[in-house]
C-alpha cells in the first residue's frame, strides 16, 4: 500500500475521502479544502573509497533486503542537506568521517516498511574515508567488506537504485575495475 492509499479521511477535519479519490495525489478535501501532497522521501548513501581504490559494502541487518549488500546511507532528516544527511548516516552505520563528497547519481526507489510502500528518491555520492581502518558494522549493519569496484556483485545488491548507481560509478571510474 502506498502512502496516498492510507488516507481515507482528511487529516485536518476528518471528512471522508471519496473512494474514487483514494490513492490519488494530492489529497484534496471536499469538506475543508485542505490539500496534502504525497511526495517521495529522500535518502542519501555513499560509495566510500579507501586509498587502494576498494569501496566499502555493508551487509544489511534488517529488511528490506536483509543480508544483501548496500552502501552506508539512509533517510534524510528535516533541515539536513543531502550531503549532511549522508555524512550523518555514514557515521551512524559504519563510524566513518568522509572527505571529497561528490554526487554520482539519483534514482527512484520503492521502500517497503510495515505494510507501506514508500516512494523514495535515492541520492548516491562517492567519497573517501578519512580513516578507513575505523570502519565498523554499527546501526542496522550485519557486517562490512572492502571490495574492488569490479568485484561488487550486481545480483547481491539490495535495491535497483543501488545497481543503477553502481553502473554510474563504474562508468565514471573505469580505472578502478
N, C-alpha and C positions, 0 to 999 in steps of 0.2 A: 504494500500500500504506500502510495506517495503522500507527502505532507498535505497537498491540496485535497486529497480524498478523505482526510481525517476530520476536517472541519465541516460538520453538518449543521452547525449553528453559528451565528455571528459571535465572535469573541467579545464584542463590545456590549451588545444588547440582548443576545440570546435568541434573536429571531431565527426561525428555521430557514435553512438554505434550500431552495427548490432542488429537487432531485436532478433536474436537467442541468443544474449549475454545479453540482458536486463534482470535484475533481478538476474543475477549470480554474485557471488563474487569470487575473486576480479574483479573490473573493470580493464580491460587491453585494453588500447587504441591502435588500429592498426595504428593510424596516427603518434603519437609521442612516443609510447612505455610506457607512464605513467601508473603506476599501483596504484590503490586505493583499500584498504581493507575496507570492511564494517564489523566492529567488534561490539559486543554489548557494550552498555554503562554500567556503574557500578553505583549501588545505595547502600547506607548503611542505615540501620534502627536499632533501639534499642528497646528491651523489657526492660523497665525501672521499677525496683523494688523499693518499699519503705520498711521500716523496718518490717512492718507487713506481708510482702510477696505478697501484691497486686501489680499488674502491671498497668502501665498507657496505656490506649487506647485513641485514638483520633477518632473523627468523621470527616471524610474528608469533606471539604467545597466545593471542586471542582471535576469535572470529570477528569479522570475516577473514577468511583465508588463513586461519591458524596453521602454523607450520610452513607456510610459503615464505619465499624471500620478499623483502621490501627494502626500502631505504628509510633512514630516520625521518620522521615528519609527523604531521597531524593537523588538526583543525586550528585555524587562526582564531584568536580571541578578539573581542571588540576593542577597537582602539589600537590594534597592532598593525604595522605594515607587514607585507608578505615576508620581507627579509627578517624583521624582528620575530615574527611568529615562527618562522622556520628555524632560526637560531635557538629560540626557546625550546621548541620541540626536540631538536638535536641534543641540547643539554639534558633534557628530561629523559630521553630514551637511551642515550649512549654516553653522556657525560663529556662531550667534546665541545670545544670552542672552535669557531670557524674563521677563516680569513679568505679574502678574494671571492666572496659570494657573488655568483653571476647567474642570470636567468638562462635556462635551457629551453623549456617549452611548457605549454599548458595543454590540458586535455580534459574533457568532461568524464565524470565517473559516476557510478551509482553505488552508494554505500549502504548496505542493509544493516539496520540496527534496531533490535527489539520490535520486529514486525513492521518497521517503516523503512521504505527505500528512499534514502536522501539523495537528491541530486547535488553533486559536488563539482567544483572546478579545481582540479589539482594543478598546482604550480610547482614545477621542478626546477631546482637550482643545482649548480655544481659549485664546489668549494674545496679548499684544502683544510685539513685538520691542523690546528696549531701544535698539538701534542698527541699524535695518533696512538701512542702507546697507552694513553689513558682511557681508550675506548673500552666500555664495559656494557654488558647487557643489563639494562635498568628497567624502566617502566614499560610494560607490555612487550618486552623483547625476550624471547626464549634464549637466543644465542646470537653471536656476531661472527662474521667471516670477512676477511680481506681477500678479494679476488681481482685478477686481471680483468679488464673490461671485456675482453673477448671470451672469457671463461664464465660469464654470467648466463645461466640457462633461462632463455625466454619462457619456456614452458613451466618453470618453477616460480615465476613472478606472481605476486599476489593479485595485481589488477591490470586490466587492459591499458589504463592510462600509464602505468609504470612501464609496460612493454613499449608503448609509443615513445615515452621519454628516453628509454634505454637506446632505442634506434636513433633518436635525435642526438644523443650524447655520443654514440659510436660514430655517426656521420661527421660530427664536429671534431672528433679526436681519432682519426684513423691510425695514427702512430701509436696508440695505446692498446691496440688489439693484441 
